Amino acid sequence: MQNDSTVFRVRFIPLIDKPSGEDESEFTSRLKSVGAMVIYGEYPDAVTIGATTQAADHIAELPFVRTVDVVIED
């Protein structure tokens, strides 16, 4: 992770129509693509991630993400 990394908590919208693995795969792919990582937790429960603010903004754009909140600011 980069020096400007921060810890965020990601909460998800409850699953309704999609198979459970579909959103999880997209979430994992998006995390990797923006250089973020899961610190604690597992989808679909809330997870704690390490990411830059810019990466967290990308994660927040996913249609199944409810909120991305700062837990620890650097």
N, C-alpha and C positions, 0 to 999 in steps of 0.2 A: 504494500500500500504506500501511497505517497505521504509526504510530510503534512499536507493539509487535510489529512483524513480525520473523520469525525465518526462517532458512533450514533447510529440511528435505530429506532424501533419501527418496524414495518408491520402494519396490520392489514388484513385482507378482507374483502367483501365475501360473505358466505357463498359457498359453491351452490349453484342451482342447476344449470343445464349441462355444463361441460363434464367430461370424464375427469376425475380428480387429478390424474397425472398430466393432463394437458397444460393447465396453468402452472403447475410446479415446474415442468420442463421449460416453459417460456421464462419464468422467473429466474431459474438457474442460468439459463443462457444469457439473459439480460444482465444479470450480476457479473458474469464472467466478461461480457463484452465491454462493460464500463469499468472493469478493474476493481469491483467491490467483492466482498466475501461475507458469508454468514459467520457470525461469531457464536451465536447461541440460538437455538430454536429450530423448528421444522415447519415448513408449510403444510397445512393451511393455518396453523396456529401462528401467533405473532412471532417474528424473528428479529434478532438484533444483528445488524450488519455494520461492517466497517466500510466506509466509502467517503469519497470527496463529496462536497455539497453538490457539485455538478452531476456526479453519478447518482446521488439520491434523487435529484430532480428527474432524471431519466426513469428511475424505478417508479417514482410517484405517478408517471404518465401511463403505467400499465392499467388496463381497464379493470382488473380484478384487485387492485391495491386500493384500500380505503384511505390510509394515512401513512405518512413517513414523518416521524417526529425525532428531533434531536434529543439524544440521551446525554451525551458528553460532548462539549465543545472543546476544540483544541486551543 
